Amino acid sequence: DVFGGAWVGYMDKLKEGLSVLQPEDTLVLLGDLSWALDLQQAKEDFSWINQIPGKKIILKGNHDYWWTTMNKMKTYLASNGFDSIDFLFNNCFFYEDLAICGTRSWFFDGKQEHDEKMLNRELGRLRTSLAAAGDREKLVFLHYPPLYEGHECEEILNVLRNTPVKR
């Protein structure tokens, strides 16, 4: 295969790694969870995710083409009985004494107007998520890390520093 066997057995490895989870656990999934183009095509993937023990919180990845409005996604989950899944999008979730916050995030290198627009949108979503957390300690999840392979997204880092976010 074109990947030299790197992907062989990855689902088995995922299942094995996730087997330690218990019903009282919370798992945050950082996006890119399905190659489906719409929610109906993603049904098998959501079914698999729903079977993982505990609560699952999903944030959007750059390849989640099935992602639509929150209302449509929540209706879809309810109509399919996917009762252990929710979405982190302009909101936060509370786990023990922590607030789970986050967004997809974005990189901007100053070259594309589209990228600046996307970054500004993601900055707003991150600020909204952090504000929803109130005074609780914030645990932030991002699909695009603000520090990656020598790149730095100063705008995202500034929001995290100014909130302040420790983790």
BALO-682947 format. One record per residue: residue number from 1; x, y, z of N, C-alpha, C in turn. Coordinates in Angstrom, 2 decimals, always signed. Each point is the difference from the previous one (the first is absolute). Layout:
[NUM; [X; Y; Z]; [X; Y; Z]; [X; Y; Z]];
...
// end
This chain:
[1; [+0.83; -1.19; +0.00]; [-0.83; +1.19; +0.00]; [+0.87; +1.25; +0.00]];
[2; [-0.59; +1.14; -0.33]; [+0.76; +1.24; -0.16]; [+0.60; +0.51; +1.31]];
[3; [-0.52; -0.44; +1.13]; [+0.51; +0.45; +1.29]; [+1.01; -0.97; +0.58]];
[4; [+0.40; -0.99; -0.76]; [+0.99; -0.94; +0.49]; [-0.46; -0.79; +1.22]];
[5; [-1.29; -0.21; +0.11]; [-0.54; -0.80; +1.10]; [-0.24; +0.79; +1.28]];
[6; [+0.27; +1.30; +0.01]; [-0.12; +0.79; +1.23]; [-1.43; +0.01; +0.54]];
[7; [-1.00; -0.12; -0.88]; [-1.39; +0.08; +0.44]; [-0.60; -1.37; +0.30]];
[8; [+0.71; -1.05; -0.28]; [-0.52; -1.34; +0.23]; [-0.23; -0.21; +1.49]];
[9; [-1.20; -0.37; +0.34]; [-0.34; -0.30; +1.39]; [-0.22; +1.21; +0.89]];
[10; [-0.10; +1.20; -0.56]; [-0.14; +1.18; +0.86]; [-1.31; -0.01; +0.79]];
[11; [-1.08; -0.53; -0.56]; [-1.27; -0.05; +0.74]; [+0.14; -0.95; +1.20]];
[12; [+0.70; -1.10; -0.19]; [+0.23; -0.91; +1.13]; [+0.81; +0.69; +1.08]];
[13; [+0.99; +0.79; -0.41]; [+0.81; +0.73; +0.98]; [-0.83; +1.05; +0.74]];
[14; [-0.88; +0.67; -0.73]; [-0.90; +0.97; +0.65]; [-0.91; -0.69; +1.01]];
[15; [-0.62; -1.08; -0.42]; [-0.89; -0.74; +0.91]; [+0.74; -0.46; +1.24]];
[16; [+1.21; -0.49; -0.18]; [+0.79; -0.45; +1.14]; [+0.33; +1.17; +0.94]];
[17; [+0.42; +1.12; -0.56]; [+0.33; +1.16; +0.82]; [-1.19; +0.57; +0.74]];
[18; [-1.17; -0.02; -0.64]; [-1.21; +0.55; +0.61]; [-0.67; -0.98; +0.95]];
[19; [+0.46; -1.23; +0.03]; [-0.64; -1.03; +0.85]; [+0.17; +0.29; +1.49]];
[20; [+0.89; +0.90; +0.37]; [+0.21; +0.34; +1.41]; [-1.07; +0.95; +0.53]];
[21; [-0.78; +0.61; -0.89]; [-1.00; +0.96; +0.42]; [-1.16; -0.68; +0.73]];
[22; [-0.54; +0.73; +0.98]; [-1.12; -0.46; +0.81]; [-1.22; +0.89; -0.28]];
[23; [-1.20; -0.46; +0.35]; [-1.20; +0.79; -0.26]; [+0.02; +1.41; +0.62]];
[24; [+0.73; +0.18; +1.09]; [+0.04; +1.32; +0.65]; [+1.06; +0.93; -0.61]];
[25; [+0.76; -0.47; -0.96]; [+1.06; +0.80; -0.62]; [-0.54; +0.94; -1.07]];
[26; [+0.79; +1.03; -0.29]; [-0.30; +0.94; -1.08]; [+1.18; +0.00; -0.97]];
[27; [-0.29; -0.15; -1.28]; [+1.01; -0.04; -1.05]; [-0.25; +1.17; -0.94]];
[28; [+1.04; +0.80; -0.24]; [-0.10; +1.11; -0.95]; [+0.69; -0.45; -1.29]];
[29; [-0.75; +0.06; -1.09]; [+0.49; -0.40; -1.32]; [+0.25; +1.25; -0.82]];
[30; [+1.20; +0.11; -0.56]; [+0.47; +1.25; -0.59]; [-0.24; +0.13; -1.49]];
[31; [-1.04; -0.62; -0.51]; [-0.39; +0.20; -1.39]; [+0.63; -0.96; -0.98]];
[32; [-0.39; +0.16; -1.26]; [+0.40; -0.89; -1.10]; [-0.39; -1.44; +0.33]];
[33; [-1.27; -0.19; +0.31]; [-0.50; -1.29; +0.48]; [-0.66; -0.85; -1.07]];
[34; [-0.30; +0.58; -1.14]; [-0.70; -0.73; -1.04]; [+0.28; +0.66; -1.34]];
[35; [+0.09; -0.82; -1.04]; [+0.16; +0.54; -1.34]; [-1.35; +0.28; -0.66]];
[36; [-1.08; -0.17; +0.74]; [-1.34; +0.22; -0.54]; [-0.18; +1.46; -0.42]];
[37; [-0.84; +0.20; -1.01]; [-0.28; +1.34; -0.49]; [-1.25; +0.60; +0.64]];
[38; [-0.82; -0.84; +0.65]; [-1.17; +0.49; +0.71]; [-0.28; -0.92; +1.18]];
[39; [-0.92; +0.40; +0.85]; [-0.28; -0.75; +1.23]; [-0.47; -1.42; -0.27]];
[40; [-0.85; -0.18; -1.00]; [-0.51; -1.35; -0.29]; [+1.13; -0.95; -0.38]];
[41; [+0.96; +0.49; -0.77]; [+1.15; -0.82; -0.38]; [+0.89; -0.31; +1.20]];
[42; [-0.07; +0.82; +1.04]; [+0.85; -0.18; +1.18]; [-0.62; -0.91; +1.05]];
[43; [-1.16; -0.57; -0.29]; [-0.74; -0.77; +1.01]; [+0.83; -1.15; +0.59]];
[44; [+0.69; -0.75; -0.83]; [+0.80; -1.13; +0.49]; [+1.12; +0.50; +0.94]];
[45; [+0.60; +1.13; -0.35]; [+1.06; +0.57; +0.84]; [-0.55; +0.47; +1.34]];
[46; [-1.15; +0.69; -0.02]; [-0.62; +0.44; +1.25]; [-0.45; -1.18; +0.84]];
[47; [-0.47; -1.04; -0.64]; [-0.40; -1.20; +0.73]; [+1.20; -0.59; +0.74]];
[48; [+1.14; -0.07; -0.67]; [+1.21; -0.53; +0.63]; [+0.43; +0.89; +1.17]];
[49; [-0.01; +1.32; -0.21]; [+0.38; +0.94; +1.06]; [-0.95; -0.13; +1.19]];
[50; [-1.29; -0.12; -0.27]; [-1.00; -0.09; +1.06]; [+0.22; -1.24; +0.87]];
[51; [+0.56; -1.06; -0.57]; [+0.23; -1.24; +0.75]; [+1.21; +0.06; +0.93]];
[52; [+0.86; +0.99; -0.18]; [+1.14; +0.17; +0.91]; [-0.58; +0.38; +1.36]];
[53; [+0.47; -0.62; +1.08]; [-0.54; +0.33; +1.33]; [+0.19; +1.48; +0.35]];
[54; [-0.95; +0.55; +0.74]; [+0.10; +1.37; +0.49]; [-0.60; +1.02; -0.93]];
[55; [+0.15; +1.26; +0.42]; [-0.49; +1.13; -0.77]; [+1.06; +0.40; -1.01]];
[56; [-0.41; +0.30; -1.23]; [+0.90; +0.45; -1.04]; [-0.35; +1.42; -0.41]];
[57; [+1.01; +0.86; +0.01]; [-0.15; +1.39; -0.42]; [+0.85; +0.17; -1.26]];
[58; [-0.66; +0.44; -1.08]; [+0.67; +0.12; -1.30]; [+0.17; +1.46; -0.36]];
[59; [+1.23; +0.37; -0.41]; [+0.17; +1.31; -0.61]; [+0.34; -0.19; -1.47]];
[60; [-0.23; +1.03; -0.76]; [+0.10; -0.07; -1.45]; [+1.45; -0.06; -0.47]];
[61; [+0.25; -0.88; -0.96]; [+1.29; -0.05; -0.68]; [-0.14; +0.60; -1.39]];
[62; [+1.10; +0.20; -0.67]; [-0.05; +0.61; -1.32]; [-0.53; -0.95; -1.08]];
[63; [-0.11; -1.29; +0.28]; [-0.55; -0.95; -0.97]; [-1.38; -0.51; +0.36]];
[64; [-0.65; +0.59; +0.98]; [-1.34; -0.43; +0.41]; [-1.04; +0.69; -0.87]];
[65; [-0.11; -0.46; -1.25]; [-0.90; +0.59; -0.97]; [-1.47; -0.25; +0.34]];
[66; [-0.26; -0.97; +0.85]; [-1.35; -0.31; +0.44]; [-0.53; +1.04; +1.00]];
[67; [+0.89; +0.80; +0.58]; [-0.36; +0.98; +1.03]; [-0.98; +1.01; -0.58]];
[68; [-1.08; +0.25; +0.72]; [-1.03; +0.94; -0.44]; [-0.39; +0.87; +1.18]];
[69; [-1.23; +0.44; +0.10]; [-0.40; +0.84; +1.14]; [-0.14; -0.85; +1.26]];
[70; [+0.16; +0.65; +1.14]; [-0.15; -0.72; +1.28]; [-1.39; -0.62; +0.11]];
[71; [-1.03; +0.72; -0.40]; [-1.35; -0.52; +0.08]; [-0.14; -1.28; -0.83]];
[72; [+0.49; +0.02; -1.23]; [-0.09; -1.19; -0.85]; [+0.81; -1.16; +0.57]];
[73; [+1.19; +0.30; +0.54]; [+0.84; -1.08; +0.54]; [-0.61; -0.59; +1.26]];
[74; [-0.55; +0.84; +0.87]; [-0.62; -0.52; +1.23]; [-1.27; -0.80; -0.32]];
[75; [-0.78; +0.47; -0.98]; [-1.18; -0.74; -0.44]; [+0.41; -1.35; -0.57]];
[76; [+1.06; -0.02; -0.79]; [+0.52; -1.23; -0.58]; [+0.41; -0.98; +1.10]];
[77; [+0.75; +0.48; +0.99]; [+0.42; -0.87; +1.11]; [-1.21; -0.60; +0.71]];
[78; [-0.97; +0.86; +0.34]; [-1.18; -0.47; +0.72]; [-0.82; -1.00; -0.82]];
[79; [-0.17; +0.28; -1.29]; [-0.83; -0.88; -0.83]; [+0.66; -1.36; -0.24]];
[80; [+1.32; -0.08; +0.18]; [+0.70; -1.27; -0.19]; [+0.39; -0.67; +1.32]];
[81; [-0.42; +0.59; +1.11]; [+0.30; -0.59; +1.30]; [+1.46; +0.11; +0.42]];
[82; [+0.72; +0.95; -0.58]; [+1.40; +0.21; +0.37]; [+0.05; +0.93; +1.21]];
[83; [-0.32; -0.57; +1.15]; [-0.23; +0.80; +1.20]; [+1.25; +0.27; +0.83]];
[84; [+1.16; -0.49; -0.42]; [+1.21; +0.23; +0.78]; [+0.95; +0.99; -0.70]];
[85; [-0.50; +0.68; -1.04]; [+0.82; +0.90; -0.81]; [-0.56; +1.41; +0.08]];
[86; [+0.90; +0.98; +0.07]; [-0.39; +1.40; -0.09]; [+1.09; +0.75; -0.75]];
[87; [-0.22; +1.29; -0.27]; [+0.91; +0.79; -0.81]; [+0.53; +1.21; +0.76]];
[88; [+1.29; +0.23; -0.10]; [+0.64; +1.17; +0.59]; [+0.12; +1.05; -1.11]];
[89; [-0.88; +0.99; +0.06]; [-0.09; +0.99; -1.07]; [-0.70; +1.25; +0.55]];
[90; [+0.76; +1.03; +0.31]; [-0.56; +1.22; +0.60]; [-0.60; -0.27; +1.37]];
[91; [+0.55; -0.97; +0.72]; [-0.52; -0.37; +1.30]; [+1.12; -0.60; +0.83]];
[92; [-0.33; -0.53; +1.15]; [+0.97; -0.75; +0.80]; [-0.78; -1.09; +0.74]];
[93; [+0.74; -0.94; +0.55]; [-0.58; -1.07; +0.81]; [+0.74; -0.02; +1.33]];
[94; [-0.71; -0.39; +1.05]; [+0.61; -0.06; +1.32]; [+0.29; -1.45; +0.35]];
[95; [+1.22; -0.22; +0.46]; [+0.45; -1.32; +0.44]; [+0.69; +0.20; +1.34]];
[96; [-0.63; -0.55; +1.05]; [+0.49; +0.21; +1.36]; [+0.18; +1.51; +0.21]];
[97; [+1.20; +0.47; +0.36]; [+0.18; +1.43; +0.24]; [+0.58; +0.74; -1.21]];
[98; [+0.06; -0.67; -1.14]; [+0.57; +0.58; -1.22]; [-1.08; +0.39; -1.00]];
[99; [+0.34; +0.97; -0.83]; [-0.83; +0.36; -1.15]; [+0.73; -0.47; -1.25]];
[100; [-0.65; -0.84; -0.78]; [+0.56; -0.48; -1.26]; [-0.39; +1.00; -1.07]];
[101; [+1.00; +0.65; -0.57]; [-0.20; +1.05; -1.00]; [+0.76; -0.37; -1.27]];
[102; [-0.33; +0.67; -1.09]; [+0.79; -0.22; -1.21]; [-0.70; +0.37; -1.27]];
[103; [+0.75; -0.18; -1.09]; [-0.48; +0.26; -1.35]; [+0.96; -0.66; -0.99]];
[104; [-0.33; +0.08; -1.25]; [+0.87; -0.57; -1.03]; [+1.34; +0.73; -0.03]];
[105; [-0.02; +1.32; +0.12]; [+1.18; +0.85; -0.10]; [+0.39; +0.13; -1.47]];
[106; [+1.11; +0.67; -0.28]; [+0.43; +0.23; -1.38]; [+1.41; +0.55; +0.01]];
[107; [+0.71; -0.17; -1.08]; [+1.30; +0.63; -0.21]; [-0.16; +1.12; -1.00]];
[108; [+0.69; +1.09; +0.24]; [-0.03; +1.13; -0.93]; [+1.42; +0.48; -0.20]];
[109; [+0.44; +0.02; -1.25]; [+1.36; +0.44; -0.30]; [+0.04; +1.35; -0.72]];
[110; [-1.15; +0.66; -0.09]; [-0.04; +1.32; -0.61]; [-0.07; +0.02; -1.51]];
[111; [-0.12; -1.18; -0.62]; [+0.04; -0.07; -1.46]; [-1.38; -0.07; -0.64]];
[112; [-0.96; -0.59; +0.65]; [-1.32; -0.22; -0.59]; [-1.08; +0.74; +0.79]];
[113; [-0.81; +0.78; -0.69]; [-1.10; +0.71; +0.66]; [-0.97; -0.99; +0.65]];
[114; [-0.23; -1.12; -0.67]; [-0.89; -1.04; +0.52]; [+0.49; -0.50; +1.36]];
[115; [+1.32; -0.19; +0.13]; [+0.55; -0.50; +1.26]; [-0.19; +1.01; +1.13]];
[116; [+0.15; +1.27; -0.30]; [-0.21; +1.04; +1.03]; [-1.46; -0.02; +0.47]];
[117; [-0.91; -0.16; -0.94]; [-1.43; -0.07; +0.34]; [-0.27; -1.22; +0.89]];
[118; [+0.58; -1.15; -0.37]; [-0.20; -1.23; +0.79]; [+0.59; +0.15; +1.40]];
[119; [+1.20; +0.57; +0.09]; [+0.63; +0.19; +1.30]; [-0.85; +0.90; +0.89]];
[120; [-0.49; +1.10; -0.55]; [-0.83; +0.91; +0.80]; [-1.28; -0.68; +0.47]];
[121; [-0.58; -0.84; -0.84]; [-1.19; -0.75; +0.39]; [+0.33; -0.96; +1.15]];
[122; [+1.12; -0.70; -0.11]; [+0.41; -0.95; +1.04]; [+0.39; +0.71; +1.30]];
[123; [+0.61; +1.17; -0.10]; [+0.30; +0.79; +1.20]; [-1.28; +0.35; +0.74]];
[124; [-1.03; +0.38; -0.74]; [-1.29; +0.31; +0.61]; [-0.62; -1.21; +0.67]];
[125; [+0.08; -1.15; -0.66]; [-0.54; -1.23; +0.58]; [+0.76; -0.40; +1.26]];
[126; [+1.30; +0.17; -0.01]; [+0.79; -0.32; +1.19]; [-0.35; +0.94; +1.15]];
[127; [-0.11; +1.29; -0.28]; [-0.39; +0.96; +1.05]; [-1.38; -0.31; +0.55]];
[128; [-0.93; -0.39; -0.85]; [-1.35; -0.35; +0.44]; [+0.03; -1.22; +0.92]];
[129; [+0.78; -1.00; -0.39]; [+0.13; -1.21; +0.81]; [+0.61; +0.32; +1.35]];
[130; [+1.06; +0.80; +0.00]; [+0.66; +0.37; +1.26]; [-0.92; +0.83; +0.89]];
[131; [-0.77; +0.91; -0.59]; [-0.93; +0.83; +0.78]; [-1.09; -0.86; +0.63]];
[132; [-0.45; -1.04; -0.71]; [-1.04; -0.89; +0.54]; [+0.49; -0.75; +1.23]];
[133; [+1.31; -0.13; +0.14]; [+0.59; -0.72; +1.13]; [-0.02; +0.80; +1.28]];
[134; [-0.20; +1.30; -0.10]; [-0.01; +0.83; +1.20]; [+1.35; -0.03; +0.71]];
[135; [-0.05; -0.14; +1.33]; [+1.22; +0.04; +0.81]; [+0.64; -1.37; +0.20]];
[136; [-0.56; -1.03; -0.57]; [+0.59; -1.33; +0.17]; [+1.35; -0.11; -0.69]];
[137; [+0.84; -0.92; +0.48]; [+1.24; -0.28; -0.70]; [-0.33; -0.59; -1.36]];
[138; [+0.68; +0.50; -1.01]; [-0.32; -0.37; -1.37]; [+1.00; -1.00; -0.55]];
[139; [-0.54; -1.04; -0.60]; [+0.78; -1.01; -0.70]; [-0.37; +0.16; -1.48]];
[140; [+0.96; +0.44; -0.83]; [-0.31; +0.38; -1.38]; [+0.49; -1.06; -0.98]];
[141; [-0.87; -0.35; -0.93]; [+0.31; -0.94; -1.08]; [-0.11; +0.73; -1.33]];
[142; [+0.97; -0.23; -0.88]; [+0.02; +0.61; -1.32]; [+0.34; -1.05; -1.04]];
[143; [-0.67; +0.03; -1.13]; [+0.35; -0.90; -1.10]; [+1.37; +0.37; -0.56]];
[144; [+0.19; +1.28; -0.27]; [+1.30; +0.50; -0.44]; [+0.75; +0.53; +1.22]];
[145; [+1.10; -0.63; +0.38]; [+0.76; +0.51; +1.15]; [+0.64; +1.34; -0.35]];
[146; [+0.08; +0.92; +0.95]; [+0.57; +1.32; -0.30]; [+1.52; -0.02; -0.14]];
[147; [+0.64; -1.07; +0.44]; [+1.44; -0.21; -0.17]; [+0.17; -1.33; -0.69]];
[148; [+0.58; +0.02; -1.21]; [+0.10; -1.25; -0.76]; [+1.13; +0.10; -1.01]];
[149; [+0.94; -0.91; +0.10]; [+1.10; -0.12; -0.95]; [+0.64; +1.34; -0.36]];
[150; [+0.33; +0.77; +1.02]; [+0.66; +1.28; -0.23]; [-0.93; +1.15; -0.33]];
[151; [-1.29; -0.28; -0.16]; [-0.98; +1.05; -0.28]; [-0.66; +0.42; +1.31]];
[152; [-0.38; +1.26; +0.05]; [-0.64; +0.54; +1.18]; [-1.17; +0.87; -0.43]];
[153; [-1.16; -0.25; +0.61]; [-1.16; +0.85; -0.27]; [-0.14; +0.97; +1.18]];
[154; [+0.63; +1.14; -0.14]; [+0.08; +0.97; +1.10]; [-1.38; +0.47; +0.45]];
[155; [-0.94; +0.13; -0.94]; [-1.35; +0.48; +0.35]; [-0.69; -0.97; +0.96]];
[156; [+0.06; -1.30; -0.29]; [-0.60; -1.01; +0.89]; [+0.75; -0.01; +1.33]];
[157; [+1.31; +0.02; -0.05]; [+0.80; +0.00; +1.24]; [-0.32; +1.21; +0.87]];
[158; [-0.22; +1.16; -0.59]; [-0.35; +1.18; +0.78]; [-1.33; -0.16; +0.72]];
[159; [-0.99; -0.58; -0.68]; [-1.29; -0.24; +0.65]; [+0.18; -0.95; +1.19]];
[160; [+0.78; -1.05; -0.19]; [+0.23; -0.96; +1.08]; [+0.76; +0.64; +1.17]];
[161; [+0.97; +0.82; -0.30]; [+0.77; +0.68; +1.06]; [-0.84; +1.02; +0.75]];
[162; [-0.85; +0.71; -0.71]; [-0.77; +1.08; +0.61]; [-1.22; -0.47; +0.78]];
[163; [-0.35; -1.28; -0.11]; [-1.21; -0.48; +0.67]; [+0.16; -0.21; +1.50]];
[164; [+0.99; -0.54; +0.61]; [+1.09; -0.83; -0.49]; [-0.38; -1.48; -0.03]];
[165; [+0.64; -0.74; -0.87]; [-0.20; -1.45; -0.12]; [+1.32; -0.67; +0.36]];
[166; [-0.06; -0.94; +0.94]; [+1.20; -0.72; +0.41]; [+0.17; -1.31; -0.76]];
[167; [-1.12; -0.62; -0.38]; [+0.05; -1.30; -0.67]; [-0.88; +0.00; -1.23]];
// end
